[in-house]
Amino acid sequence: FQTNFEKLCNKVVGIPPEVLKNCFISGLLPNIHNEMALFQPHSISQAIGLAELIEVKLKDTKPKSSRNFSTMYNQDPPLLLQTLP
């Protein structure tokens, strides 16, 4: 997203930096956008740097499953034992 955004910014003139910063922030993924709102960057360069840091942080804190979806659901169901009253 960042690379495409920067390419577009290089093709336009006359847009105030504050508007560019707000456009960048509004185009971020919701989880990055929500965390970005806590920091309120003052410039587009701060917003880009912060977005990169947030993205790395979210990747690092994402729970890592030891089993993938296909192996979780292709196993035989557990045996159920009936107990007598």
PATI-722139 format. One record per residue: residue number from 1; chain; x, y, z of N, C-alpha, C, O in turn. Coordinates in nm, 2 decimals. Layout:
n=NUM; chain=A; n_xx=X; n_yy=Y; n_zz=Z; ca_xx=X; ca_yy=Y; ca_zz=Z; c_xx=X; c_yy=Y; c_zz=Z; o_xx=X; o_yy=Y; o_zz=Z
...
***
This chain:
n=1; chain=A; n_xx=0.08; n_yy=-0.12; n_zz=0.00; ca_xx=0.00; ca_yy=0.00; ca_zz=0.00; c_xx=0.09; c_yy=0.13; c_zz=0.00; o_xx=0.06; o_yy=0.22; o_zz=-0.07
n=2; chain=A; n_xx=0.19; n_yy=0.13; n_zz=0.08; ca_xx=0.27; ca_yy=0.24; ca_zz=0.10; c_xx=0.34; c_yy=0.28; c_zz=-0.04; o_xx=0.34; o_yy=0.40; o_zz=-0.08
n=3; chain=A; n_xx=0.39; n_yy=0.18; n_zz=-0.11; ca_xx=0.46; ca_yy=0.21; ca_zz=-0.23; c_xx=0.36; c_yy=0.27; c_zz=-0.34; o_xx=0.40; o_yy=0.36; o_zz=-0.40
n=4; chain=A; n_xx=0.25; n_yy=0.21; n_zz=-0.35; ca_xx=0.15; ca_yy=0.26; ca_zz=-0.44; c_xx=0.10; c_yy=0.40; c_zz=-0.40; o_xx=0.08; o_yy=0.48; o_zz=-0.49
n=5; chain=A; n_xx=0.09; n_yy=0.42; n_zz=-0.28; ca_xx=0.05; ca_yy=0.56; ca_zz=-0.23; c_xx=0.15; c_yy=0.66; c_zz=-0.27; o_xx=0.12; o_yy=0.77; o_zz=-0.32
n=6; chain=A; n_xx=0.28; n_yy=0.63; n_zz=-0.24; ca_xx=0.39; ca_yy=0.72; ca_zz=-0.28; c_xx=0.40; c_yy=0.75; c_zz=-0.43; o_xx=0.42; o_yy=0.86; o_zz=-0.47
n=7; chain=A; n_xx=0.37; n_yy=0.64; n_zz=-0.51; ca_xx=0.37; ca_yy=0.66; ca_zz=-0.65; c_xx=0.26; c_yy=0.76; c_zz=-0.69; o_xx=0.28; o_yy=0.85; o_zz=-0.78
n=8; chain=A; n_xx=0.14; n_yy=0.74; n_zz=-0.63; ca_xx=0.03; ca_yy=0.83; ca_zz=-0.67; c_xx=0.06; c_yy=0.98; c_zz=-0.62; o_xx=0.03; o_yy=1.07; o_zz=-0.69
n=9; chain=A; n_xx=0.12; n_yy=0.99; n_zz=-0.50; ca_xx=0.16; ca_yy=1.12; ca_zz=-0.45; c_xx=0.26; c_yy=1.20; c_zz=-0.54; o_xx=0.25; o_yy=1.32; o_zz=-0.56
n=10; chain=A; n_xx=0.34; n_yy=1.12; n_zz=-0.60; ca_xx=0.44; ca_yy=1.18; ca_zz=-0.69; c_xx=0.38; c_yy=1.23; c_zz=-0.83; o_xx=0.44; o_yy=1.31; o_zz=-0.90
n=11; chain=A; n_xx=0.26; n_yy=1.19; n_zz=-0.85; ca_xx=0.19; ca_yy=1.22; ca_zz=-0.98; c_xx=0.10; c_yy=1.34; c_zz=-0.96; o_xx=0.05; o_yy=1.40; o_zz=-1.06
n=12; chain=A; n_xx=0.07; n_yy=1.38; n_zz=-0.84; ca_xx=-0.02; ca_yy=1.49; ca_zz=-0.81; c_xx=0.05; c_yy=1.61; c_zz=-0.75; o_xx=0.15; o_yy=1.60; o_zz=-0.69
n=13; chain=A; n_xx=-0.01; n_yy=1.73; n_zz=-0.78; ca_xx=0.05; ca_yy=1.85; ca_zz=-0.72; c_xx=-0.06; c_yy=1.93; c_zz=-0.65; o_xx=-0.18; o_yy=1.92; o_zz=-0.69
n=14; chain=A; n_xx=-0.02; n_yy=2.01; n_zz=-0.56; ca_xx=-0.12; ca_yy=2.10; ca_zz=-0.50; c_xx=-0.21; c_yy=2.05; c_zz=-0.39; o_xx=-0.29; o_yy=2.12; o_zz=-0.34
n=15; chain=A; n_xx=-0.18; n_yy=1.93; n_zz=-0.35; ca_xx=-0.26; ca_yy=1.87; ca_zz=-0.24; c_xx=-0.18; c_yy=1.89; c_zz=-0.11; o_xx=-0.06; o_yy=1.86; o_zz=-0.10
n=16; chain=A; n_xx=-0.25; n_yy=1.96; n_zz=-0.01; ca_xx=-0.17; ca_yy=1.99; ca_zz=0.11; c_xx=-0.13; c_yy=1.86; c_zz=0.19; o_xx=-0.19; o_yy=1.76; o_zz=0.18
n=17; chain=A; n_xx=-0.01; n_yy=1.87; n_zz=0.25; ca_xx=0.05; ca_yy=1.76; ca_zz=0.32; c_xx=-0.05; c_yy=1.69; c_zz=0.42; o_xx=-0.05; o_yy=1.57; o_zz=0.44
n=18; chain=A; n_xx=-0.13; n_yy=1.77; n_zz=0.49; ca_xx=-0.23; ca_yy=1.72; ca_zz=0.59; c_xx=-0.33; c_yy=1.63; c_zz=0.52; o_xx=-0.37; o_yy=1.53; o_zz=0.57
n=19; chain=A; n_xx=-0.37; n_yy=1.67; n_zz=0.40; ca_xx=-0.47; ca_yy=1.59; ca_zz=0.32; c_xx=-0.41; c_yy=1.46; c_zz=0.28; o_xx=-0.47; o_yy=1.35; o_zz=0.29
n=20; chain=A; n_xx=-0.28; n_yy=1.47; n_zz=0.23; ca_xx=-0.21; ca_yy=1.34; ca_zz=0.19; c_xx=-0.20; c_yy=1.25; c_zz=0.31; o_xx=-0.22; o_yy=1.13; o_zz=0.30
n=21; chain=A; n_xx=-0.16; n_yy=1.30; n_zz=0.43; ca_xx=-0.15; ca_yy=1.22; ca_zz=0.55; c_xx=-0.28; c_yy=1.15; c_zz=0.58; o_xx=-0.28; o_yy=1.03; o_zz=0.61
n=22; chain=A; n_xx=-0.39; n_yy=1.23; n_zz=0.58; ca_xx=-0.52; ca_yy=1.17; ca_zz=0.61; c_xx=-0.56; c_yy=1.07; c_zz=0.51; o_xx=-0.62; o_yy=0.97; o_zz=0.55
n=23; chain=A; n_xx=-0.53; n_yy=1.09; n_zz=0.38; ca_xx=-0.56; ca_yy=0.99; ca_zz=0.28; c_xx=-0.48; c_yy=0.86; c_zz=0.30; o_xx=-0.54; o_yy=0.75; o_zz=0.29
n=24; chain=A; n_xx=-0.36; n_yy=0.87; n_zz=0.34; ca_xx=-0.27; ca_yy=0.76; ca_zz=0.37; c_xx=-0.33; c_yy=0.68; c_zz=0.48; o_xx=-0.35; o_yy=0.56; o_zz=0.48
n=25; chain=A; n_xx=-0.36; n_yy=0.75; n_zz=0.59; ca_xx=-0.41; ca_yy=0.68; ca_zz=0.71; c_xx=-0.55; c_yy=0.61; c_zz=0.69; o_xx=-0.57; o_yy=0.50; o_zz=0.73
n=26; chain=A; n_xx=-0.63; n_yy=0.68; n_zz=0.61; ca_xx=-0.77; ca_yy=0.62; ca_zz=0.58; c_xx=-0.76; c_yy=0.50; c_zz=0.49; o_xx=-0.85; o_yy=0.42; o_zz=0.49
n=27; chain=A; n_xx=-0.65; n_yy=0.48; n_zz=0.42; ca_xx=-0.64; ca_yy=0.37; ca_zz=0.33; c_xx=-0.57; c_yy=0.25; c_zz=0.40; o_xx=-0.56; o_yy=0.14; o_zz=0.34
n=28; chain=A; n_xx=-0.53; n_yy=0.26; n_zz=0.52; ca_xx=-0.46; ca_yy=0.15; ca_zz=0.59; c_xx=-0.56; c_yy=0.04; c_zz=0.63; o_xx=-0.68; o_yy=0.07; o_zz=0.64
n=29; chain=A; n_xx=-0.51; n_yy=-0.08; n_zz=0.66; ca_xx=-0.60; ca_yy=-0.19; ca_zz=0.71; c_xx=-0.66; c_yy=-0.14; c_zz=0.84; o_xx=-0.59; o_yy=-0.07; o_zz=0.91
n=30; chain=A; n_xx=-0.78; n_yy=-0.19; n_zz=0.87; ca_xx=-0.85; ca_yy=-0.14; ca_zz=0.99; c_xx=-0.77; c_yy=-0.16; c_zz=1.12; o_xx=-0.77; o_yy=-0.07; o_zz=1.20
n=31; chain=A; n_xx=-0.70; n_yy=-0.27; n_zz=1.14; ca_xx=-0.63; ca_yy=-0.29; ca_zz=1.26; c_xx=-0.51; c_yy=-0.20; c_zz=1.27; o_xx=-0.48; o_yy=-0.15; o_zz=1.38
n=32; chain=A; n_xx=-0.44; n_yy=-0.16; n_zz=1.16; ca_xx=-0.34; ca_yy=-0.06; ca_zz=1.16; c_xx=-0.39; c_yy=0.08; c_zz=1.18; o_xx=-0.34; o_yy=0.16; o_zz=1.26
n=33; chain=A; n_xx=-0.50; n_yy=0.10; n_zz=1.11; ca_xx=-0.57; ca_yy=0.24; ca_zz=1.12; c_xx=-0.61; c_yy=0.27; c_zz=1.26; o_xx=-0.59; o_yy=0.38; o_zz=1.31
n=34; chain=A; n_xx=-0.67; n_yy=0.17; n_zz=1.33; ca_xx=-0.72; ca_yy=0.19; ca_zz=1.46; c_xx=-0.60; c_yy=0.22; c_zz=1.56; o_xx=-0.62; o_yy=0.31; o_zz=1.64
n=35; chain=A; n_xx=-0.49; n_yy=0.15; n_zz=1.54; ca_xx=-0.38; ca_yy=0.17; ca_zz=1.63; c_xx=-0.31; c_yy=0.31; c_zz=1.60; o_xx=-0.26; o_yy=0.37; o_zz=1.69
n=36; chain=A; n_xx=-0.31; n_yy=0.34; n_zz=1.47; ca_xx=-0.25; ca_yy=0.47; ca_zz=1.43; c_xx=-0.33; c_yy=0.59; c_zz=1.50; o_xx=-0.27; o_yy=0.69; o_zz=1.53
n=37; chain=A; n_xx=-0.46; n_yy=0.57; n_zz=1.52; ca_xx=-0.54; ca_yy=0.68; ca_zz=1.57; c_xx=-0.49; c_yy=0.72; c_zz=1.72; o_xx=-0.51; o_yy=0.83; o_zz=1.76
n=38; chain=A; n_xx=-0.43; n_yy=0.62; n_zz=1.78; ca_xx=-0.38; ca_yy=0.65; ca_zz=1.92; c_xx=-0.26; c_yy=0.74; c_zz=1.92; o_xx=-0.24; o_yy=0.81; o_zz=2.02
n=39; chain=A; n_xx=-0.18; n_yy=0.74; n_zz=1.81; ca_xx=-0.06; ca_yy=0.82; ca_zz=1.81; c_xx=-0.07; c_yy=0.96; c_zz=1.74; o_xx=0.01; o_yy=1.04; o_zz=1.77
n=40; chain=A; n_xx=-0.16; n_yy=0.97; n_zz=1.65; ca_xx=-0.19; ca_yy=1.10; ca_zz=1.58; c_xx=-0.06; c_yy=1.16; c_zz=1.52; o_xx=-0.01; o_yy=1.26; o_zz=1.57
n=41; chain=A; n_xx=0.00; n_yy=1.10; n_zz=1.42; ca_xx=0.12; ca_yy=1.15; ca_zz=1.36; c_xx=0.10; c_yy=1.29; c_zz=1.30; o_xx=-0.01; o_yy=1.32; o_zz=1.25
n=42; chain=A; n_xx=0.20; n_yy=1.37; n_zz=1.30; ca_xx=0.19; ca_yy=1.51; ca_zz=1.26; c_xx=0.23; c_yy=1.52; c_zz=1.11; o_xx=0.19; o_yy=1.63; o_zz=1.05
n=43; chain=A; n_xx=0.29; n_yy=1.43; n_zz=1.05; ca_xx=0.33; ca_yy=1.44; ca_zz=0.91; c_xx=0.31; c_yy=1.31; c_zz=0.84; o_xx=0.29; o_yy=1.20; o_zz=0.90
n=44; chain=A; n_xx=0.31; n_yy=1.31; n_zz=0.70; ca_xx=0.30; ca_yy=1.19; ca_zz=0.62; c_xx=0.42; c_yy=1.10; c_zz=0.65; o_xx=0.40; o_yy=0.98; o_zz=0.65
n=45; chain=A; n_xx=0.54; n_yy=1.15; n_zz=0.67; ca_xx=0.65; ca_yy=1.06; ca_zz=0.69; c_xx=0.64; c_yy=0.99; c_zz=0.83; o_xx=0.68; o_yy=0.88; o_zz=0.84
n=46; chain=A; n_xx=0.59; n_yy=1.06; n_zz=0.93; ca_xx=0.56; ca_yy=1.00; ca_zz=1.06; c_xx=0.46; c_yy=0.89; c_zz=1.05; o_xx=0.47; o_yy=0.79; o_zz=1.10
n=47; chain=A; n_xx=0.35; n_yy=0.92; n_zz=0.97; ca_xx=0.24; ca_yy=0.82; ca_zz=0.95; c_xx=0.29; c_yy=0.70; c_zz=0.88; o_xx=0.26; o_yy=0.59; o_zz=0.92
n=48; chain=A; n_xx=0.38; n_yy=0.71; n_zz=0.78; ca_xx=0.43; ca_yy=0.60; ca_zz=0.71; c_xx=0.52; c_yy=0.52; c_zz=0.80; o_xx=0.51; o_yy=0.39; o_zz=0.81
n=49; chain=A; n_xx=0.61; n_yy=0.58; n_zz=0.87; ca_xx=0.70; ca_yy=0.51; ca_zz=0.97; c_xx=0.62; c_yy=0.44; c_zz=1.07; o_xx=0.66; o_yy=0.33; o_zz=1.11
n=50; chain=A; n_xx=0.52; n_yy=0.51; n_zz=1.13; ca_xx=0.44; ca_yy=0.45; ca_zz=1.24; c_xx=0.36; c_yy=0.33; c_zz=1.18; o_xx=0.35; o_yy=0.23; o_zz=1.25
n=51; chain=A; n_xx=0.31; n_yy=0.34; n_zz=1.06; ca_xx=0.24; ca_yy=0.23; ca_zz=1.00; c_xx=0.32; c_yy=0.10; c_zz=0.99; o_xx=0.28; o_yy=-0.01; o_zz=1.01
n=52; chain=A; n_xx=0.45; n_yy=0.13; n_zz=0.95; ca_xx=0.54; ca_yy=0.01; ca_zz=0.93; c_xx=0.57; c_yy=-0.05; c_zz=1.07; o_xx=0.57; o_yy=-0.17; o_zz=1.08
n=53; chain=A; n_xx=0.59; n_yy=0.03; n_zz=1.17; ca_xx=0.61; ca_yy=-0.02; ca_zz=1.30; c_xx=0.49; c_yy=-0.10; c_zz=1.36; o_xx=0.51; o_yy=-0.21; o_zz=1.41
n=54; chain=A; n_xx=0.37; n_yy=-0.05; n_zz=1.33; ca_xx=0.25; ca_yy=-0.11; ca_zz=1.38; c_xx=0.24; c_yy=-0.25; c_zz=1.31; o_xx=0.20; o_yy=-0.35; o_zz=1.37
n=55; chain=A; n_xx=0.26; n_yy=-0.25; n_zz=1.18; ca_xx=0.25; ca_yy=-0.37; ca_zz=1.10; c_xx=0.34; c_yy=-0.48; c_zz=1.15; o_xx=0.30; o_yy=-0.59; o_zz=1.17
n=56; chain=A; n_xx=0.47; n_yy=-0.44; n_zz=1.18; ca_xx=0.56; ca_yy=-0.54; ca_zz=1.24; c_xx=0.51; c_yy=-0.59; c_zz=1.37; o_xx=0.52; o_yy=-0.71; o_zz=1.40
n=57; chain=A; n_xx=0.47; n_yy=-0.50; n_zz=1.46; ca_xx=0.42; ca_yy=-0.53; ca_zz=1.59; c_xx=0.30; c_yy=-0.63; c_zz=1.58; o_xx=0.30; o_yy=-0.73; o_zz=1.65
n=58; chain=A; n_xx=0.21; n_yy=-0.60; n_zz=1.49; ca_xx=0.09; ca_yy=-0.69; ca_zz=1.48; c_xx=0.13; c_yy=-0.83; c_zz=1.43; o_xx=0.07; o_yy=-0.93; o_zz=1.47
n=59; chain=A; n_xx=0.23; n_yy=-0.83; n_zz=1.34; ca_xx=0.28; ca_yy=-0.96; ca_zz=1.29; c_xx=0.34; c_yy=-1.04; c_zz=1.40; o_xx=0.33; o_yy=-1.16; o_zz=1.41
n=60; chain=A; n_xx=0.42; n_yy=-0.97; n_zz=1.48; ca_xx=0.49; ca_yy=-1.04; ca_zz=1.59; c_xx=0.39; c_yy=-1.09; c_zz=1.70; o_xx=0.42; o_yy=-1.19; o_zz=1.77
n=61; chain=A; n_xx=0.29; n_yy=-1.02; n_zz=1.72; ca_xx=0.19; ca_yy=-1.05; ca_zz=1.83; c_xx=0.08; c_yy=-1.14; c_zz=1.79; o_xx=0.00; o_yy=-1.19; o_zz=1.87
n=62; chain=A; n_xx=0.07; n_yy=-1.17; n_zz=1.66; ca_xx=-0.03; ca_yy=-1.26; ca_zz=1.60; c_xx=-0.01; c_yy=-1.40; c_zz=1.65; o_xx=0.11; o_yy=-1.45; o_zz=1.64
n=63; chain=A; n_xx=-0.11; n_yy=-1.46; n_zz=1.71; ca_xx=-0.09; ca_yy=-1.60; ca_zz=1.77; c_xx=-0.05; c_yy=-1.69; c_zz=1.65; o_xx=-0.11; o_yy=-1.69; o_zz=1.55
n=64; chain=A; n_xx=0.05; n_yy=-1.77; n_zz=1.68; ca_xx=0.10; ca_yy=-1.87; ca_zz=1.58; c_xx=0.04; c_yy=-2.01; c_zz=1.62; o_xx=0.07; o_yy=-2.06; o_zz=1.72
n=65; chain=A; n_xx=-0.04; n_yy=-2.06; n_zz=1.53; ca_xx=-0.11; ca_yy=-2.19; ca_zz=1.55; c_xx=-0.01; c_yy=-2.30; c_zz=1.52; o_xx=0.06; o_yy=-2.29; o_zz=1.41
n=66; chain=A; n_xx=0.00; n_yy=-2.40; n_zz=1.60; ca_xx=0.09; ca_yy=-2.51; ca_zz=1.57; c_xx=0.02; c_yy=-2.61; c_zz=1.47; o_xx=0.08; o_yy=-2.70; o_zz=1.42
n=67; chain=A; n_xx=-0.11; n_yy=-2.59; n_zz=1.45; ca_xx=-0.18; ca_yy=-2.67; ca_zz=1.36; c_xx=-0.25; c_yy=-2.59; c_zz=1.26; o_xx=-0.32; o_yy=-2.49; o_zz=1.30
n=68; chain=A; n_xx=-0.25; n_yy=-2.62; n_zz=1.14; ca_xx=-0.32; ca_yy=-2.54; ca_zz=1.04; c_xx=-0.46; c_yy=-2.59; c_zz=1.02; o_xx=-0.50; o_yy=-2.70; o_zz=1.08
n=69; chain=A; n_xx=-0.55; n_yy=-2.52; n_zz=0.95; ca_xx=-0.69; ca_yy=-2.55; ca_zz=0.94; c_xx=-0.72; c_yy=-2.69; c_zz=0.89; o_xx=-0.80; o_yy=-2.76; o_zz=0.94
n=70; chain=A; n_xx=-0.65; n_yy=-2.73; n_zz=0.79; ca_xx=-0.68; ca_yy=-2.86; ca_zz=0.72; c_xx=-0.64; c_yy=-2.98; c_zz=0.82; o_xx=-0.71; o_yy=-3.08; o_zz=0.82
n=71; chain=A; n_xx=-0.54; n_yy=-2.96; n_zz=0.90; ca_xx=-0.51; ca_yy=-3.08; ca_zz=0.99; c_xx=-0.59; c_yy=-3.07; c_zz=1.11; o_xx=-0.61; o_yy=-3.18; o_zz=1.17
n=72; chain=A; n_xx=-0.65; n_yy=-2.96; n_zz=1.14; ca_xx=-0.74; ca_yy=-2.95; ca_zz=1.26; c_xx=-0.87; c_yy=-3.03; c_zz=1.24; o_xx=-0.93; o_yy=-3.08; o_zz=1.33
n=73; chain=A; n_xx=-0.92; n_yy=-3.03; n_zz=1.11; ca_xx=-1.05; ca_yy=-3.08; ca_zz=1.09; c_xx=-1.05; c_yy=-3.20; c_zz=1.01; o_xx=-1.16; o_yy=-3.25; o_zz=0.97
n=74; chain=A; n_xx=-0.94; n_yy=-3.26; n_zz=0.97; ca_xx=-0.94; ca_yy=-3.39; ca_zz=0.90; c_xx=-0.91; c_yy=-3.51; c_zz=0.99; o_xx=-0.88; o_yy=-3.61; o_zz=0.94
n=75; chain=A; n_xx=-0.91; n_yy=-3.49; n_zz=1.11; ca_xx=-0.88; ca_yy=-3.60; ca_zz=1.20; c_xx=-1.01; c_yy=-3.67; c_zz=1.24; o_xx=-1.12; o_yy=-3.62; o_zz=1.23
n=76; chain=A; n_xx=-1.00; n_yy=-3.80; n_zz=1.28; ca_xx=-1.11; ca_yy=-3.87; ca_zz=1.33; c_xx=-1.17; c_yy=-3.81; c_zz=1.45; o_xx=-1.09; o_yy=-3.76; o_zz=1.54
n=77; chain=A; n_xx=-1.30; n_yy=-3.81; n_zz=1.47; ca_xx=-1.35; ca_yy=-3.75; ca_zz=1.60; c_xx=-1.32; c_yy=-3.84; c_zz=1.71; o_xx=-1.29; o_yy=-3.96; o_zz=1.70
n=78; chain=A; n_xx=-1.31; n_yy=-3.78; n_zz=1.83; ca_xx=-1.28; ca_yy=-3.86; ca_zz=1.95; c_xx=-1.38; c_yy=-3.96; c_zz=1.98; o_xx=-1.50; o_yy=-3.94; o_zz=1.95
n=79; chain=A; n_xx=-1.34; n_yy=-4.07; n_zz=2.04; ca_xx=-1.44; ca_yy=-4.18; ca_zz=2.08; c_xx=-1.51; c_yy=-4.13; c_zz=2.20; o_xx=-1.45; o_yy=-4.08; o_zz=2.30
n=80; chain=A; n_xx=-1.64; n_yy=-4.15; n_zz=2.20; ca_xx=-1.72; ca_yy=-4.12; ca_zz=2.32; c_xx=-1.76; c_yy=-4.25; c_zz=2.39; o_xx=-1.81; o_yy=-4.34; o_zz=2.33
n=81; chain=A; n_xx=-1.74; n_yy=-4.26; n_zz=2.52; ca_xx=-1.78; ca_yy=-4.37; ca_zz=2.59; c_xx=-1.91; c_yy=-4.35; c_zz=2.67; o_xx=-1.92; o_yy=-4.24; o_zz=2.73
n=82; chain=A; n_xx=-2.00; n_yy=-4.44; n_zz=2.66; ca_xx=-2.12; ca_yy=-4.43; ca_zz=2.73; c_xx=-2.11; c_yy=-4.48; c_zz=2.87; o_xx=-2.06; o_yy=-4.60; o_zz=2.89
n=83; chain=A; n_xx=-2.15; n_yy=-4.41; n_zz=2.96; ca_xx=-2.15; ca_yy=-4.46; ca_zz=3.10; c_xx=-2.29; c_yy=-4.50; c_zz=3.14; o_xx=-2.39; o_yy=-4.44; o_zz=3.11
n=84; chain=A; n_xx=-2.29; n_yy=-4.61; n_zz=3.22; ca_xx=-2.42; ca_yy=-4.65; ca_zz=3.27; c_xx=-2.46; c_yy=-4.58; c_zz=3.40; o_xx=-2.37; o_yy=-4.55; o_zz=3.48
n=85; chain=A; n_xx=-2.59; n_yy=-4.56; n_zz=3.42; ca_xx=-2.63; ca_yy=-4.48; ca_zz=3.54; c_xx=-2.60; c_yy=-4.57; c_zz=3.67; o_xx=-2.63; o_yy=-4.52; o_zz=3.78
***
